[in-house]
Amino acid sequence: MLWVGPDHPSYRLLAELTHAVRDAWQEGFEHARHGAAEDNPYRY
């Protein structure tokens, strides 16, 4: 396990990335929950 504390130079970047992934997942979850069609261009 890798621990990156608030004093690490990359902490802010990793925190923003984590937040962006969480927001993207939540947006997809809500989209599907409301009965929207699946928007996955990579599915065959």
Secondary structure as GFF3:
##gff-version 3
##sequence-region A 1 44
A	DSSP	alpha_helix	11	33	.	.	.	ID=ss1
###
